[in-house]
Each structure stands twice: as structure tokens, then as C-alpha cells.
Amino acid sequence: MAEPNAPYFVSFHTERVPTSIGHLSSSSGPRGQGVDRAGHTSIRQRARVSFMWDNGAERADGMVSFFARSVNVYFRLEDFVVSISSDYLPRSCAYEATRRHEFESHIMRPMRIFHSHREILITRLNSISVPTERSPVWTLSQAITGRQNSLEQRVVQAVAAVKGQLRQALEADRRAQDRPSSYRLVYQQCSAEEWAQGR
């Protein structure tokens, strides 16, 4: 697995999978062709970037070195919210089939896709050379802030690009997992009578 070059620190975290499921709304449930949802899962991603800059001593010619002690990039999947139609009683066949689909297709798969983007992000970040204490950049003191801001902007743009790429990958997978053929496989796990119970 690729690792970031100093001074980058890249963290990818996912929220703990929810242990509770919401049952507040009713659903029409499956209709043969797999176009109606008996469950729904929502998640969101967050990205945060922080920089810790430092300066060296000023030389006789007025030039000052600057470098980054750390560039921290923190990605997170969070706020997993799983809902299953209140039409289905917990532990019933319809409920369990829906629960398995939501957890396997809309939590576990997104988590794998999410973590696969860590190396993509590291590759992008490693293409941006950020000065370190061993290899600082020398410039006039009045130019330091501008040069730091320019580097920060490049890193933030790289993170935003990967975040957008991840969003597209998650949405494409969600559509694939919710296509009618996928739902038919879910519906085949229970009889029509079991799906119709409670409605």
C-alpha cells in the first residue's frame, strides 16, 4: 500500500456501522420488477485539511526559509442511517432480506470503495512537493504567506478532486446495487406472501 511522503499524514476513517435501524416510514415494498424500495441507507463523506507551517532563521541577505511540519488530510465516511419500511416486522423474512441488502450493498461496499481511494489520494498528494525542514524553500519574508497559500490551495484542490471522484464512484455503485435485477435477487429470498405481510 502506498504511503505518503513527508510531511503528509493521510487518515481514512469510517463511522461504526449502526446497530439501530429506523422504522418510521411505510413503504409500498417490492413490486415484482424491483423498482420500489423497502429500505434506504444514507451516508456522507467529509474531508478536512490542515497545515502546520514553520520558518527558519533569516539570512543576512534577507531570505527566510519556510517549511511544513505536517500536512494533515482527514477523510471520513459518517452518519450511516439505515431505514427499513415499518411494514416489515423485525426478524421477518422481508425485514431480514432488506436488512442484508442495505448492509451489504449500501454500507460494506461503500466502505471498501472509500478505503480504495486512499492510495489514489496519496498519489495525487505526492505529486505536490511541499517543503520540509530538511528541504525548505527560501524566499523573502514578505512572500512567505503568498507561497504558503499557493501550496495550500494546490493540496486542497487535489483533495477536492479525489472527494469528487469518490462521490461519483459511490453513486455509480449505489445505482448498480439498486437496479431492478439486484432487487429481484433480494425479492427471491422470500415468498410473495411474506413480502405482503403487514400491508
N, C-alpha and C positions, 0 to 999 in steps of 0.2 A: 504494500500500500504506500502510495506517495506521501511524503511528509513535507510540510512547508519549510522553506528556507528561513533562517533567522532574518528579521525579528518577528516573523509571522507566528501567531498562535490561532489555530482554527479549531473550533469546537462545534460539533453537531450533536444535538440532543433531541430526544423525543419525550413528550409527556408520558407519564404512566398510563397504560391502557385503562380506560374507565371500567370500574366494577359495577356501576349502576347504569340502567338503561331507562330512558324516558318512555312513558306510555300515555302521554297526554292527548294525542290526537288519533282520530279514527282514520282508517284507510279503506278504500274500496277493495284493496288487495289484488291478487293476481287474476288476470282475465285470459288465460289460455295463451295469448301471444306474448305475454311477458312485458307489457307496456305500463302496467300500474305498479307502483312501489308499495311494498308492505313495510319497508324500513328505510331509514335515512341516516347517514353519518356525515358530520361536517368536521373539518379540521382547518387550521390556518397555520401559516408559516410566518416566522419573524426572523429578521436579520438585524444585527447590531454591530457596528464597527467603532472601535475606539483606538486612539493613538496616544503613545507616551513619548514625547519628544524631549531631547536634551541638547545642550550646547556645550562646546568645549571652550577653551580659553581663546581670547582674541590675540592674534599675532600682531607683530609690530607694524605690518602693512595694513592693519585694519580688517583683515579677513577673519571670519569666525567659522568654526566647524559646527555642523549640526547633524544629528543622527536620531534614529528611533530606537528607544529601548524595547518597545514592543508595539506590534500592531495586532490587536485582538479582533477576531471575527467570530461572532457567535450566532449560529443558526439554530432554530428550534421549530419543531412541529408541536403544536399545543392545542388546547381546547378541543379535545376529542369529545364530540357529543353524538351519542348513538340514540336513535329513537326507533321504536318498533310499534306498529299500529296497536292501539288499545283494543282492537277487535280480537287479538290473539292472546290467549291466556299463557302466562309463563309456564314453560315445560311442555306445552302442547307441541305437536309436530310442526305446525305452521310457524309458531314462535321460534322454535329451535332452528328450523331451516333458514328463517330470515336472519336470526342472530348470527349463524355461521357465515352467511353471505356478507353481512355487514362487517364482521370482524376480519374475516379472511380477505375479502376483496377491497374493503374500504379503510382498513386500519393496517393490517400486516403488509399488504402490498405497497401502500404509500410509504410506510416506514422504510421498506427496502429501497424504494426509488429515491427517497430522501437521502439515505446514507450513501447511495451510489454517487451522489453529486458532490461529496466531499472532495474526492480526487479531482473532479472537474474544476472545482473552485480553487484548489491548491495549485493546479497547473496554471490557471489564469493569474493568480496572485504572484506566483514565482516568476512570471514574465515581467513584473513590475519591480524594478530594482529600488529598494528602499535603503537609504544609508544606515549603516550600523556603527557602533562605537569603533570597531576595528577599521571600517571603511567609511569614514564620514565624508560629507560634502562641505567644501569650503566656499564661503560666499561673504559678501558684505553684510553686516549685521542688519541693515535695513531691508535686505532682500530675503531674510530667512523666512519670515511669515508667509510671504507670497509663494516661495518654493515649497514650503511645507503644505500649504493649502492646495497647491497643484498636485502634489503626490497623493494627498488625502482624497482628492476628487477622483483620481485615476483608480484608487483602490475601491472607493465607494461605487464607482461605475461598474467595475468588474464584479463586485458582489451583487449589484442590482441586476446585471446581465444574467448571472447564474441563477439568481432568485426567479427571474422571469422564465428562464429555461426550465427550471424545476416546476414552476407553476403550470407550464404547458404540458410537461411530462405527466404530472399528477392528473390534470384534467383529461388528457388523452386516455390515460389508463382508467379513469373513472368511467368515461364514456364506453370504453371497451367492456368493462365489467358489468355495465348496466344495459348492454344491448339485449334485444329480445332473446337471442339464443342462450345467453348466460342465465337469464331469468327462467327460461324453460327448464334448465337443469335444476334450478332451485325448486321449481314447482313440482318436478317429478319426484321429489323426495317425500311428498305427502299426497294423499288422495284428494280428489276434488271435495269430498265431504269434509275432510279435515281443514281444508282452506276455507270452506264456507261456514264452519262452526263459529258462532259468536256474532254473525252478522245478520 
